[in-house]
């Protein structure tokens, strides 16, 4: 499957957080998330493994294991069930892969 740039709809998932579901297969799901400075994703967990790459900006991840600030080029992987949250320290763009696919990201809010 090929998805051309500009064809992905974005939707607001939280205040200051926009999600684009870029493409998915049977087991993986590629997304782009755009954060406005100050936006917060509350601590949560889900059954999906989540691997990400920070394209631009700066984020602070937090959870039971403490907190870490990531900058462009930094990557992360949260295993299934791991509690985590994030705060945008600057306007930021993230690319993330989820496995299995996020059915909730495929439907309208």
N, C-alpha and C positions, 0 to 999 in steps of 0.2 A: 504494500500500500504506500502510495506517495501522497503527501499532503503539501500543497503549495503554500508558500508564505502569504499571509493576508487573508486566508480562508478560515482561520480559527476565530470563533466568537469568544469573547471574554465576558465574565460575569462577576459581579461583586459577591464575595463570599463572607466577608466581614468588613467593618469600616476600614477603609484604606487598603484593602486586599482584593486584588482582581486575579481571577484564575482563568487560564486558557487550557483546555484539554486538547493538546496538540495532535496526538495519535496514540492508538493502542492496538495491541495484538491480543492473543489469547491469554498471555501471562504477564505482560508488562504494559505500563501506561506512562506516557511522557507528557508532562505538563510544564507550563510556564506560569510563574506567579509574580505579579508586580505589586510591590509594597510602597505605600506612601510613608515618609518619615513619621515615626510615632505610632504606626499601626501595630497592634498586638494580636497574636494568635495565642489564645489561652492554652495553658497546659492541657494536653489531651493524649490519648493513645488510640491506636486502631490496629486491626489485624494485618495491615499491609506493611511489608518492608518498604522503607522510604530512603532513597539515595538522592542526594542533591549536589548542585554546583552553583556557587554564587557568581553570577555574571557581572553584576555591578552593585555598588552600594555597600552596606554594612548591616549585619544582623547580630542580635544577641540571642543565642539559644539558652533556654533554661529548663530545668527539670530536677528530679531527685538527685542526680549526679552532680549538680552544681550548674555553673553557667560558663559559656564560651562565646567570645565575639569572633565572627567570621568576616573575612574581607574577600574581594574579588579573587577568584582562582581557588578558594578553599572549598572543600567537599565534605560531605557527611553521609552517614548511613545509620538510620535508626531501625533496629530490628522490630519485628512484629511485637506489638504489645508494650513497647518502650514509651514511657511518659515523656513528653517534650512540649515546649512552647517556644515562641519567638517574638522578638520586638525589633522593628525596623529602626535602626539608628540613623539611617539616611534613606532616601528613595532607593529602592533596590529591585533587582530582577534576578529571579531564581529559576533554574531548570531542575525539575525533579522527575524521578522514575519511581513508580509504585509497582509492587507485585504482591498479590494479584492485582488486576485492574481495579480502579476505584469506580464502581458502578454509580456511587453517589455523585461523582464528578461528571458523569455522562448525562444525567438528567437535569432538567431545569430546577432552580432553587425553589 
